């Protein structure tokens, strides 16, 4: 009976996707990929199907031409300089994890931390603090927080689903808000370009006024309006402190505590550490793991300075260099330096033989094969979405609405959320939406007599917050994938358990933008209202879902 219900439900979902695709063809590739990912639980198949459908559409449904185009997109994304660097970075990180895991250094660190952190709440809170502390890059955040926390969260019966949620919620949301990060250069440059366009329109006499503030100032003024990012970070802290869950996460946490299973039976972790690496062969000192992470961070930060500062990087202030930094290259340098350091220290301390280091290196790289395959297809579906015009279609719907100026930020936010979720890219959403959002907000506000600055700042924030929503929870987002990867979580389990929390933060953000549209524009009022709503809805959803499952509202705080 359950199988039959599931079959009917899946069929209904697929038919709905196909109907939407027939009405709005540009939406078909990403929607099909997302639907198949949830239905089949096979991310590779789902992503490939989405890419292939997009290729068929661009080749007028010629099967041979569509298949060839699919392979062309895949090769193009693999050979892209940035993407190739990230793929190699992943393999080297895998090698580093292999050495640290098999040497036993990870477990030694977990044992050391367990002397101070002795509860599920404590280790979850530790993960949140680490996530906020590693603010300079979302990729580096997932690598460091996931790997540093996983051995201890497993020991203290915290589910991999909760760990990956903590990691994901303190990756893009934190990096997007940080004034010193790999994101800020790209974000400020988009604002600058749009302001330049408005200045040109003013010079040509097409608008009555152009912004007289700098792009960096506008970026800073937009921060208090980035409701989703702020609420997402607060929500994970609220969940960690109260141990009140709802949605599939409640079941996952009870499974971890009651059965001692951090990951469900039959799950497919993106990084199946235990299966591939086996048991630790020694007990290398804990400081090797800690030092390797520090080396990773120092070299990565140094690499950002060098790649962003040019030939005479030492003469360029670090904050200026960061705006032009090549994060992928810096991470590659950092991972390689950390791997060399780890391999050398386990050899010098006689924790491992050279042959064992090489074996753990290969095994560690193998950990990343499945995850890298998903990354390649995730990038490829973005190519498919671009080819069929997914983003342009959604933006066209938003700009054609013709609504009052104060509602523009709300429309921009919803459009950015949809684009980022269906394409899985925050930066791609930023690039598409910002050149439209700023001119639209500024000109509509001028025409209707509203304050163009406040509407524009809120619209800038809407683009960034909406883009981060998709980056945070879309199953085809690279950051979501990497959060699953480095937390050792089943990817679909991570998406399923995190989505209710992401939707909660997004829903309350939409409410705040509605209040903004009503004339309440002060962040000092809106943000406290948002936090209060977050606390209330978190408690209500927890109570409702716990009663539905006939489980206690508070998950027991397991202690060692």
ZAKE-717158 format. One line per 4 residues: for each residue x, y, z of N, C-alpha, C. Coordinates in steps of 0.02 Angstrom, whole numbers, m for minus. Each point is the difference from the previous one (the first is absolute). Layout:
X:Y:Z:X:Y:Z:X:Y:Z  ...
This chain:
41:m60:0:m41:60:0:44:63:0  50:1:44:45:58:4:37:9:m65  21:m57:m30:36:4:m64:m44:30:m54  m65:m22:0:m47:26:m49:m11:74:8
m7:23:63:m8:71:13:60:40:m23  60:m28:14:61:34:m20:5:5:m76  m21:m54:m34:3:0:m73:m47:52:m30  m60:4:28:m48:49:m24:25:71:13
27:10:60:25:66:19:57:21:m47  46:m45:m14:56:15:m45:m25:14:m71  m50:m39:m22:m27:11:m66:m32:68:m6  m37:20:53:m32:66:0:52:55:m3
55:m8:37:54:51:0:29:6:m70  15:m56:m31:29:1:m68:m47:31:m51  m64:m18:4:m49:28:m46:m5:76:10  1:22:63:m3:71:15:61:37:m29
59:m31:7:61:30:m28:m5:5:m75  m25:m53:m32:m6:0:m73:m51:52:m24  m54:8:38:m50:50:m18:30:71:5  36:11:56:33:65:8:51:11:m56
37:m54:m17:49:5:m53:m32:16:m67  m61:m27:m12:m34:14:m63:m24:73:m3  m22:26:58:m23:69:3:58:49:0  53:m18:38:59:43:6:63:m42:m12
17:m13:m64:56:m45:m17:66:17:34  18:64:10:65:13:33:6:m28:70  m56:m17:32:3:m27:68:9:m75:2  m8:m34:m57:m1:m73:0:65:m33:23
59:18:m27:61:m36:21:13:1:76  2:59:32:14:m1:72:m56:m32:41  m63:12:m19:m55:m29:38:0:m76:m6  14:m26:m59:3:m72:m10:56:m31:42
57:33:1:57:m25:39:m17:m2:75  m31:53:24:m18:3:71:m52:m53:17  m51:m7:m43:m53:m49:13:29:m71:0  41:m16:m49:29:m67:m4:48:m14:58
34:52:24:45:m10:57:m39:m21:62  m58:31:11:m41:m18:57:m35:m68:m9  m21:m15:m61:m37:m61:m13:45:m62:0  56:4:m37:43:m59:m9:53:m6:53
16:54:35:54:2:48:68:m11:m34  2:4:m66:62:m9:m38:18:67:m32  45:36:33:16:68:m21:33:1:m69  45:m47:m14:35:0:m64:m49:m9:m58
m45:m48:7:m50:m12:m52:m44:61:m10  m22:30:55:m45:58:m3:34:59:m34  62:14:19:36:56:m30:13:m12:m74  21:m61:m16:14:m15:m71:m63:8:m42
m57:m23:28:m64:6:m37:m16:74:m12  11:42:50:m13:71:m9:44:31:m52  65:m17:1:47:25:m50:m21:m24:m70  m16:m64:m5:m17:m29:m64:m63:30:m31
m52:11:43:m61:32:m24:14:71:m25  41:36:37:19:67:m22:36:m1:m67  44:m49:m8:37:m6:m63:m48:m18:m57  m48:m45:13:m49:m18:m51:m40:61:m22
m18:42:48:m39:60:m16:39:47:m45  65:9:16:41:45:m41:14:m28:m69  m5:m66:m8:14:m32:m64:m65:m22:m35  m56:34:16:m65:m13:m31:m20:m74:7
15:m29:58:m20:m69:17:33:m53:m44  58:17:m28:40:m49:m37:39:m40:52  m14:m66:5:29:m41:52:76:m3:m6  25:m11:m60:72:m5:m9:33:68:14
m29:53:m27:28:66:13:m4:20:73  m55:m18:34:m8:16:71:50:m37:43  12:m64:m17:49:m40:38:70:28:m9  16:19:m62:65:30:m14:9:66:37
m53:40:1:2:64:35:9:m10:75  m33:m52:27:7:m16:71:73:m14:18  32:m42:m41:70:m16:13:45:61:m10  m19:43:m46:39:62:m12:m3:45:61
m60:6:30:m6:41:61:40:m30:57  m3:m66:7:37:m32:54:75:12:m7  26:m10:m61:72:11:m12:17:73:11  m42:44:m23:13:72:9:3:20:73
m43:m29:41:1:16:72:59:m32:35  21:m59:m22:59:m32:31:63:39:m16  4:26:m61:61:35:m21:0:74:17  m56:26:25:m1:69:23:52:9:55
39:53:m3:56:10:46:m23:m3:73  m52:37:17:m25:2:69:m23:m69:22  m42:m31:m42:m28:m65:17:54:m53:7  48:0:m46:54:m49:3:40:8:64
11:62:20:36:13:62:m38:m27:60  m66:10:1:m40:m26:55:1:m76:1  m2:m32:m58:2:m73:m3:66:m27:28  56:31:m20:65:m21:26:5:14:75
m26:58:20:m3:17:72:m36:m54:39  m57:m23:m27:m38:m53:34:41:m64:7  35:m19:m53:41:m61:3:56:7:52  32:59:2:54:10:49:m28:1:71
m59:32:9:m32:m1:66:m16:m72:19  m22:m39:m48:m13:m70:13:62:m36:24  57:14:m33:63:m30:20:19:21:71  m10:64:15:14:26:67:m43:m36:52
m64:m7:m15:m45:m35:46:21:m72:9  21:m32:m54:23:m69:4:58:m8:48  49:44:m6:59:m3:44:m19:13:72  m40:52:12:m18:18:69:m46:m52:31
m42:m30:m41:m47:m50:26:36:m64:18  38:m28:m48:33:m64:12:56:6:52  30:59:4:51:10:51:m29:1:71  m65:12:4:m33:4:66:0:69:30
28:49:m35:5:68:28:m70:30:10  m46:m14:m46:m68:26:7:m31:m25:66  10:m63:13:m31:m30:60:35:24:63  65:13:m5:36:27:57:m26:70:18
m14:39:m52:m28:67:11:m70:m6:31  m40:m46:m27:m67:m10:27:4:m20:73  49:m43:16:8:m22:69:21:58:45  43:43:m26:22:58:38:m57:49:12
m39:12:m54:m57:46:7:m53:m29:46  m7:m66:m1:m52:m32:40:12:9:75  61:19:19:14:14:70:m37:62:23  m14:45:m48:m35:62:16:m71:0:m27
m9:m30:m60:m66:m3:m31:m27:m70:10  m50:m7:42:m24:m66:19:m73:m13:m15  m31:45:m40:m71:m10:m14:m14:15:m73  m57:m25:m23:m21:12:m69:m11:75:m11
m30:34:49:m11:72:m6:67:36:m4  47:m21:42:66:33:1:37:m5:m66  0:m60:m29:37:m8:m63:m36:34:m58  m66:2:3:m38:36:m51:15:75:3
3:25:62:16:71:9:71:15:m22  46:m47:12:68:7:m23:2:6:m76  m40:m41:m35:m3:3:m73:m25:68:m23  m50:27:35:m27:66:m19:53:54:9
36:m1:56:52:50:12:56:m5:m52  20:m61:m17:51:m9:m51:m24:28:m67  m64:m14:m15:m27:25:m64:m1:75:m5  m16:33:55:0:74:0:72:26:m2
46:m37:32:70:22:3:34:m5:m68  m16:m52:m39:30:m8:m67:m44:38:m49  5:66:2:m46:43:m37:25:20:m68  63:m12:m15:31:31:m59:m16:m36:m66
m26:m62:3:m17:m35:m62:m47:m58:16  m52:m9:m41:m49:m52:14:28:m70:m13  43:m7:m51:30:m66:m14:46:m20:58  43:47:20:46:m15:56:m40:m17:63
m56:34:9:m43:m13:58:m23:m72:1  m27:m25:m56:m25:m69:m2:56:m50:13  60:14:m27:56:m46:8:21:m4:74  10:57:31:27:3:68:m52:m23:51
m59:30:m2:m50:m14:51:m24:m72:m4  m14:m24:m61:m24:m69:m7:50:m51:24  62:6:m21:51:m50:19:21:5:73  2:61:26:20:8:70:m53:m25:48
m64:6:m19:m54:m17:46:m23:m72:m6  7:m31:m58:m33:m64:m13:19:m56:49  64:m11:16:15:m55:47:m34:9:68  m2:62:24:m29:13:66:m77:m2:m2
m30:24:m54:m73:m3:m6:m22:m73:m5  38:m41:m34:m17:m72:m4:3:m31:70  51:18:37:9:m29:67:m57:21:47  m22:63:m6:m51:26:45:m70:m4:m29
m8:m42:m50:m65:m17:m28:m39:60:m28  36:39:m39:m32:52:m39:m5:m26:m72  m57:5:m30:m9:m28:m67:42:38:m51  21:m36:m52:36:32:m55:m44:53:m33
m66:m12:1:m46:49:m30:4:67:37  3:m3:68:4:62:38:68:33:m11  53:m40:m2:67:28:m12:3:35:m67  m26:m31:m52:3:31:m66:m43:63:m2
m55:1:38:m41:60:4:38:57:34  35:m16:55:40:50:35:54:28:m47  34:m46:m35:53:20:m46:m27:45:m56  m56:m22:m30:m28:37:m57:m27:68:22
m29:3:59:m30:62:24:51:52:22  62:m21:8:53:48:19:53:4:m55  m19:m18:m61:46:4:m57:m18:62:m41  m43:m8:m50:m20:56:m42:m33:57:39
m45:m13:47:m30:56:37:51:43:37  52:m32:28:52:37:36:47:36:m49  24:m37:m51:47:29:m48:m32:59:m37  m65:m5:m14:m34:54:m35:m8:63:41
3:m6:66:m7:59:44:67:29:22  53:m40:m4:65:21:26:30:56:m42  27:50:34:31:56:m35:70:m19:m26  28:m53:28:63:m27:m25:m13:m72:m22
m11:m8:m64:m14:m67:m26:14:m2:m75  m3:m59:m28:10:m8:m72:m61:23:m39  m55:12:34:m61:19:m34:m5:75:m12  28:39:45:m15:72:0:25:35:m64
56:m23:m28:25:32:m61:m49:m6:m57  m27:m60:m9:m48:m12:m54:m64:40:13  m23:m1:63:m62:35:17:7:75:m12  54:29:23:10:73:m8:8:18:m74
34:m43:m38:9:15:m72:m67:2:m37  m46:m44:19:m66:0:m32:m38:65:15  5:22:62:m33:63:19:31:58:m37  66:0:m4:36:53:m35:m20:5:m73
m5:m57:m33:m19:0:m71:m71:27:m10  m46:m19:44:m69:24:m5:m5:74:15  39:24:48:2:71:14:28:39:m59  49:m30:m33:28:31:m60:m52:7:m55
m42:m51:m7:m54:2:m49:m48:56:16  m18:8:63:m45:54:20:31:69:m13  65:5:12:35:63:m13:m2:18:m74  6:m51:m43:m4:11:m72:m70:24:m20
m51:m30:30:m69:21:m14:m12:72:22  31:19:56:m7:68:25:35:49:m47  59:m19:m23:38:43:m46:m38:10:m66  m38:m50:m19:m38:4:m63:m68:34:11
m15:20:62:m62:34:15:m60:m46:4  11:m65:8:m56:m48:1:m28:m10:70  38:18:51:m26:m3:69:18:65:35  m37:17:51:8:65:33:59:3:48
22:m58:24:54:m1:50:35:m67:m2  65:1:14:40:m61:4:27:m7:71  16:m60:22:27:m9:68:64:39:10  7:34:58:62:36:14:38:m32:57
m10:m66:9:37:m38:51:41:m53:m36  52:m24:33:43:m51:m29:m32:m70:6  27:m45:m40:m26:m69:0:12:m34:67  57:13:31:15:m32:64:m48:25:54
m16:64:m2:m47:28:49:m69:m31:m10  m20:m8:m63:m65:m31:m14:m1:m72:25  57:m35:m8:4:m69:24:m11:m2:76  34:45:35:m7:2:73:m71:17:21
m32:46:m35:m68:21:17:m50:m55:m14  18:m47:m44:m46:m55:m17:1:m56:51  52:m4:40:9:m56:46:m59:m9:48  m26:54:32:m56:m11:47:m64:m26:m33
m5:7:m66:m59:m24:m36:7:m72:m25  57:m31:13:10:m69:m24:m30:m49:49  m66:3:3:m36:m37:51:14:m75:m1  0:m30:m60:7:m73:m3:66:m23:30
55:31:m20:65:m20:25:4:6:76  m24:57:26:2:12:72:m44:m50:38  m60:m11:m25:m47:m45:34:23:m73:m5  32:m19:m56:24:m69:m7:54:m15:52
44:48:12:53:m10:50:m29:m3:70  m49:43:14:m32:0:66:m40:m64:11  m34:m24:m53:m42:m60:7:41:m61:18  58:m8:m31:40:m59:17:24:3:72
15:60:24:19:8:71:m59:m17:45  m59:22:m18:m60:m15:38:m13:m75:3  8:m33:m56:m11:m72:m4:51:m37:44  63:22:m4:54:m33:38:m11:8:75
m18:61:22:m7:13:71:m61:m35:30  m56:1:m36:m62:m28:28:m7:m75:m13  35:m26:m51:m7:m69:m23:m73:m17:m16  m35:51:m25:m68:m9:m25:3:m1:m76
m25:m54:m30:3:m8:m73:m69:m10:m29  m5:6:m65:m62:m16:m35:19:m25:m70  m48:m31:m33:14:m29:m65:42:m63:8  29:m25:m54:41:m61:2:58:3:49
22:61:18:56:6:47:m18:m28:68  m62:6:21:m20:m26:65:10:m76:2  m20:m34:m53:10:m73:m3:74:m17:m2  39:38:m38:71:m14:m6:36:7:67
m18:51:39:32:10:64:m21:m53:51  m63:m20:m1:m21:m54:45:33:m66:m19  10:m12:m63:36:m59:m22:71:0:27  33:57:m7:70:5:23:6:m11:75
m46:30:39:3:m6:72:m22:m69:25  m56:m24:m25:m29:m62:26:35:m63:m27  23:3:m63:30:m59:m30:76:6:m7  27:59:13:72:9:m7:22:m1:m72
m44:19:m47:15:m1:m72:2:72:m26  60:28:m8:4:69:m27:m27:5:m71  m1:m56:m36:m25:m1:m68:m47:m59:m8  m53:8:m37:m51:m53:m5:26:m60:m38
m30:m57:13:16:m60:m38:m19:9:m73  45:m20:m44:m13:6:m71:18:67:m31  24:47:42:18:66:m26:63:m5:m43  9:49:m43:59:3:m44:37:66:12
45:1:49:37:62:13:41:21:m61  2:65:m13:41:24:m56:73:m16:12  20:m3:63:68:m17:17:m2:m59:48  m6:m61:m27:m8:m58:44:65:m18:35
19:39:49:66:m5:32:14:m69:28  m45:m24:42:13:m63:34:6:m58:m49  m43:m1:m51:1:m55:m48:64:m2:m40  23:58:m22:59:3:m44:65:m4:40
4:36:56:63:4:37:9:m54:52  m55:m27:24:6:m53:50:18:29:68  35:m41:40:18:20:68:65:40:1  5:45:50:63:36:9:55:m49:19
60:11:m29:55:m48:11:45:18:59  m8:61:26:41:21:57:m36:56:37  35:29:48:m29:56:39:47:59:m4  3:30:m58:43:59:m10:m23:56:47
46:43:21:m19:55:46:m55:44:m28  m42:26:44:m56:42:m22:24:64:m33  59:24:20:23:64:m26:17:m4:m74  10:m60:m27:13:m5:m72:m62:22:m39
m58:m24:21:m62:21:m33:m11:75:9  6:25:62:m12:70:14:49:44:m39  64:m20:m1:51:39:m35:m12:m1:m75  m22:m57:m27:m14:m5:m71:m56:48:m21
m51:5:43:m55:47:m14:25:72:2  43:14:49:28:68:5:42:16:m61  40:m48:m23:40:9:m60:m46:12:m60  m54:m38:m4:m48:9:m54:m28:71:0
m18:25:58:m29:67:5:52:53:m16  59:m6:28:52:52:m10:20:5:m73  13:m57:m32:21:1:m70:m57:24:m44  m62:m20:16:m56:22:m40:m8:76:4
3:27:61:m6:73:8:58:35:m35  61:m27:8:58:29:m34:m10:m3:m76  m26:m56:m24:m12:m8:m72:m50:51:m26  m50:16:41:m48:51:m21:34:68:m7
46:14:45:37:63:m3:42:2:m64  36:m54:m13:44:m2:m58:m39:3:m65  m52:m42:m7:m38:m1:m63:m40:63:m11  m18:34:54:m39:61:m7:42:63:m5
64:m5:20:42:59:3:43:12:m62  5:m50:m45:40:9:m60:74:m11:11  40:25:m47:72:m12:2:33:29:62  m24:55:24:28:31:61:m52:m4:55
m21:m61:15:m54:m11:47:15:27:70  64:0:18:18:22:68:m13:74:11  m8:38:m54:m13:72:6:m76:15:2  m40:m53:m11:m73:9:m2:m30:m19:67
m41:42:30:m33:m18:63:m40:m65:m8  1:m41:52:m33:m65:m5:m74:6:m18  m35:48:31:m72:7:m14:m13:19:m73  46:39:m30:m8:17:m71:14:m60:m44
53:m38:19:18:m59:m40:m56:m52:2  m34:m4:57:m52:m51:8:m56:9:m51  m12:62:m20:m54:13:m47:15:m28:m69  63:m13:m15:19:m27:m66:31:m69:5
m5:m32:58:34:m64:12:m30:m57:m41  43:m47:m19:m21:m61:m33:m7:m53:55  m62:m8:25:m11:m44:58:17:m73:m16  m15:m22:m61:14:m70:m18:74:m15:2
40:45:m28:73:m10:0:27:2:71  m24:48:40:23:6:69:m17:m64:40  m60:m27:m10:m19:m62:34:42:m59:m23  17:m1:m64:43:m53:m26:69:3:33
29:60:5:64:8:34:m5:m22:73  m54:22:32:m9:m17:71:m6:m75:11  m39:m33:m41:m10:m73:8:64:m38:m13  37:21:m51:63:m35:m16:51:10:56
5:63:25:47:13:55:m19:m39:62  m65:m5:15:m22:m37:59:13:m75:m9  m8:m25:m61:13:m71:m13:74:m16:10  43:42:m28:73:m11:8:19:2:73
m28:48:36:15:7:72:m23:m62:38  m62:m22:m14:m26:m58:36:41:m63:m15  15:m10:m64:39:m60:m20:69:1:33  31:59:2:67:5:29:m2:m13:75
m50:28:34:m2:m6:73:m17:m72:23  m45:m34:m36:m15:m69:20:60:m46:m14  40:20:m51:60:m39:m15:53:12:53  11:63:18:51:17:49:m18:m28:69
m64:1:18:m21:m26:65:m7:m76:0  15:m30:m57:m5:m73:m8:m70:m27:13  m49:43:m15:m69:m23:7:m20:m44:m59  33:10:m58:m15:m39:m59:65:m11:m40
1:m56:m35:55:m12:m47:m15:36:m65  53:9:m41:m9:36:m63:m50:m37:m45  4:m66:m1:m47:m39:m41:m72:9:24  m10:6:66:m67:11:27:m26:69:m18
46:50:m1:m20:67:m20:m25:1:m72  37:m35:m44:m20:m3:m70:m66:m36:m8  m9:m54:37:m63:m37:m4:m58:42:25  9:37:55:m53:42:26:m14:59:m46
52:23:m36:m8:54:m48:m47:m21:m57  13:m59:m28:m42:m26:m54:m71:m12:24  m6:m31:59:m66:m13:27:m39:65:13  37:50:25:m32:64:12:m24:33:m63
40:m4:m53:m21:28:m65:m62:m36:m26  m2:m65:11:m57:m39:m23:m65:23:33  6:26:62:m59:26:35:m36:53:m41  38:36:m41:m28:58:m34:m27:m14:m70
6:m62:m24:m21:m15:m68:m75:13:m10  m41:m28:44:m72:9:m6:m20:73:7  28:33:51:m17:70:12:21:44:m59  59:m12:m28:22:40:m56:m42:m13:m62
m24:m61:m8:m45:m15:m56:m64:41:6  m25:7:61:m60:40:11:15:74:m14  58:23:23:18:70:m13:2:15:m75  30:m45:m38:5:10:m73:m70:6:m31
m45:m45:20:m67:1:m28:m40:60:26  14:21:62:m34:60:26:21:61:m41  64:5:m15:23:55:m43:m31:m5:m70  m6:m62:m25:m26:m10:m67:m74:18:m6
m38:m12:54:m71:19:m4:m8:76:2  49:34:29:m1:72:m5:10:23:m72  43:m36:m36:10:14:m71:m65:m12:m38  m35:m54:18:m64:m15:m33:m51:55:15
m4:21:63:m47:52:19:15:66:m36  64:14:m7:20:61:m36:m19:m4:m74  9:m59:m29:m13:m10:m71:m74:8:m17  m44:m24:45:m72:4:m13:m31:63:28
40:42:35:m23:64:24:m43:m2:62  17:m44:48:m40:m6:61:m1:65:39  60:28:13:3:61:41:m34:59:m35  11:8:m65:m30:56:m36:m76:m5:1
m25:m61:m4:m73:m10:1:m30:22:67  32:m21:55:m26:18:66:6:75:12  57:29:m20:9:72:8:m52:39:m41  m16:m25:m58:m51:32:m42:m67:2:34
m18:m55:34:m63:m2:36:m1:52:56  57:7:35:3:47:56:m3:72:m24  37:17:m53:2:69:m23:m65:21:m34  m39:m49:m24:m63:17:m34:m57:12:49
13:m8:65:m54:5:49:m28:70:5  42:51:m7:m23:70:4:m31:18:67  35:m16:54:m27:10:67:29:64:32  m28:22:57:26:59:34:73:m8:21
35:55:8:72:0:14:17:m39:63  m39:7:53:17:m32:63:m7:m76:m2  m34:m25:m51:m7:m73:m7:56:m30:m42  39:43:m33:54:m24:m43:48:m46:37
24:17:61:46:m46:35:m31:m69:12  m65:m3:15:m32:m65:12:m2:m41:m64  m16:32:m57:m1:m35:m64:70:m24:m18  49:43:10:70:m18:m15:21:m59:43
m18:1:64:19:m55:45:m30:m66:m23  m65:m1:m16:m33:m61:m21:28:m26:m66  13:46:m46:30:m20:m64:69:m29:10  41:32:42:67:m24:13:m1:m69:34
m48:m9:47:m7:m65:33:m15:m54:m51  m46:13:m45:m20:m50:m49:57:m16:m49  33:53:m24:55:m11:m47:56:m40:32  19:20:61:56:m33:32:m17:m72:18
m63:m13:19:m19:m69:17:m1:m44:m61  m26:26:m55:m6:m42:m60:66:m7:m38  45:49:8:65:m5:m35:56:m22:46  m10:7:66:50:m22:48:60:46:5
m6:62:m23:58:45:3:m19:68:30  37:20:51:m12:66:29:34:54:m42  63:m11:m18:36:50:m39:m32:11:m69  m24:m54:m30:m34:6:m64:m64:41:8
m35:m11:55:m61:39:15:18:74:11  54:12:37:22:69:10:13:34:m67  37:m36:m44:19:29:m64:m59:16:m45  m52:m42:4:m59:11:m41:m45:54:29
m11:m3:65:m49:43:32:23:71:15  63:8:20:22:65:23:m5:54:m55  21:m14:m63:m6:51:m52:m72:21:m14  m48:m41:21:m71:17:m10:m29:30:64
17:m29:58:m30:21:63:16:73:17  64:19:m6:19:69:20:m32:52:m45  6:m5:m67:m33:51:m42:m76:0:10  m31:m59:6:m72:m3:10:m20:34:65
35:m16:55:m17:30:65:10:76:m2  56:22:m28:16:71:0:m50:40:m42  m13:m24:m60:m43:38:m46:m73:m1:22  m25:m58:22:m69:m3:23:m10:44:61
49:0:46:m5:42:59:m2:74:m18  43:20:m47:1:70:m22:m67:19:m31  m27:m43:m42:m62:15:m35:m59:6:49  2:m39:54:m56:m1:46:11:43:62
57:36:3:12:45:55:22:m34:64  21:m63:m4:26:m36:59:74:16:8  28:m17:58:71:10:12:39:m50:m41  36:22:m53:34:m48:m44:57:m37:35
31:32:49:56:m32:35:m24:m59:41  m52:10:41:m23:m54:44:m28:m58:m41  m36:15:m54:m27:m53:m43:57:m38:m34  51:37:m22:57:m31:m34:41:m43:48
13:26:60:38:m40:49:m37:m65:16  m66:5:9:m39:m60:15:m1:m48:m59  m1:27:m61:1:m43:m59:67:m34:m9  54:35:15:67:m31:m1:1:m59:49
m25:13:60:m2:m53:51:m43:m59:m23  m55:16:m36:m45:m53:m24:35:m46:m48  41:28:m44:37:m41:m48:48:m46:37  38:28:46:49:m41:37:m34:m52:44
m52:20:36:m34:m47:45:m36:m55:m39  m34:19:m54:m35:m49:m41:47:m48:m34  57:27:m24:50:m44:m31:30:m49:48  10:22:62:29:m45:51:m51:m53:22
m65:15:m5:m50:m51:16:10:m62:m43  6:10:m66:11:m57:m44:66:m34:11  52:41:10:67:m27:13:0:m43:63  m44:19:46:m3:m32:66:m39:m66:m3
m51:m5:m41:m44:m59:6:m16:m37:m64  18:26:m58:m15:m36:m62:41:m64:m4  m30:m56:m21:38:m62:m5:54:2:m54  m3:50:m45:51:4:m52:49:57:12
0:27:61:48:53:18:66:m31:20  55:28:m24:66:m28:17:15:5:74  m22:54:33:12:7:72:m40:m51:39  m62:m12:m21:m41:m52:33:33:m68:m9
25:m13:m60:34:m63:m14:62:m7:44  40:53:4:61:m3:39:m14:m6:75  m55:29:23:m19:m8:70:m16:m73:15  m37:m33:m46:m13:m71:7:66:m40:m2
43:20:m46:63:m35:m11:43:m1:62  14:58:28:48:5:55:m31:m16:69  m67:m5:0:m33:m23:62:m12:m75:m2  14:m31:m57:m11:m72:m7:m73:m19:0
m42:44:m28:m73:m11:1:m25:m24:m68  m53:m38:2:m37:m15:m62:m27:66:m26  11:14:m64:m16:66:m26:m75:15:2  m41:m48:m23:m72:11:0:m26:6:71
28:m39:47:m20:6:70:16:70:26  57:26:m19:19:68:21:m49:51:m27  m17:m6:m64:m47:47:m31:m69:m5:32  m24:m61:10:m67:m10:29:m6:27:70
52:m10:41:m3:22:69:11:75:8  39:29:m45:16:71:5:m55:44:m30  m34:m25:m51:m48:41:m37:m54:32:44  m30:m37:48:m51:33:42:27:61:39
62:m4:22:31:57:36:13:58:m48  25:m16:m60:13:52:m49:m64:35:m20  m53:m39:m10:m64:30:m19:m29:43:57  13:m20:62:m22:41:57:32:68:m2
67:1:m8:36:64:m2:m21:41:m61  m10:m34:m57:m20:35:m61:m71:28:8  m45:m39:30:m69:23:9:m4:62:45  38:m1:55:1:58:44:33:60:m34
50:m13:m41:31:54:m39:m51:33:m47  m42:m42:m31:m52:27:m44:m49:43:39  m16:m21:61:m44:40:43:32:68:16  65:0:13:35:63:15:1:46:m61
7:m29:m59:m2:41:m60:m71:27:m13  m50:m39:21:m69:24:m5:m10:59:48  27:m5:60:m4:56:48:38:61:m27  56:m13:m34:37:54:m32:m44:35:m51
m36:m40:m39:m44:28:m51:m56:42:31  m19:m16:61:m53:37:34:24:67:28  66:11:m3:27:63:24:45:m4:60  6:m60:29:45:m9:58:69:m19:m28
44:49:m5:63:m11:m36:62:m3:45  m8:13:65:58:1:44:22:m71:19  62:m20:m16:24:m67:21:m1:m10:75  7:55:39:m2:m5:73:m68:m24:25
m50:9:m41:m67:m26:16:m11:m68:m31  18:m6:m64:m15:m60:m38:39:m61:24  64:8:15:40:m58:21:m24:m29:66  m13:40:52:m27:m29:61:m67:m35:m11
m42:29:m44:m64:m33:m17:14:m68:m32  50:m2:m45:18:m62:m33:25:m53:49  42:20:46:26:m47:50:m57:m26:44  m45:45:20:m57:m21:41:m44:m50:m37
m13:14:m64:m40:m47:m41:36:m67:m7  66:3:m7:39:m61:m7:m7:m44:62  5:31:59:m6:m37:63:m70:m31:6  m51:39:m17:m69:m24:7:m13:m58:m49
18:10:m63:m14:m52:m50:41:m62:12  62:8:23:41:m58:15:m34:m42:54  m26:32:52:m33:m36:55:m65:m32:m24  m39:36:m40:m63:m26:m24:9:m60:m45
48:4:m46:12:m55:m46:28:m60:37  43:12:48:27:m55:40:m56:m36:38  m44:38:32:m55:m29:39:m47:m40:m46  m18:29:m56:m46:m33:m47:29:m65:m27
63:3:m21:30:m59:m32:13:m55:52  21:19:59:13:m50:53:m65:m36:19  m55:37:5:m64:m31:16:m23:m46:m57  13:22:m60:m19:m41:m58:37:m67:0
64:1:19:40:m62:2:m4:m35:68  m35:32:48:m5:m27:68:69:m9:31  41:53:m7:67:1:29:5:60:47  45:m3:50:11:59:42:24:59:m42
m17:61:21:19:59:m39:75:13:2  32:m15:56:71:13:8:39:m66:m7  47:m1:m47:42:m60:m8:47:m5:59  5:m58:32:46:m7:58:71:22:m17
31:34:48:68:24:m9:49:m54:21  21:m41:m48:44:m57:15:66:26:29  24:m33:52:65:18:30:43:m62:5  65:11:m6:47:m56:3:18:m16:72
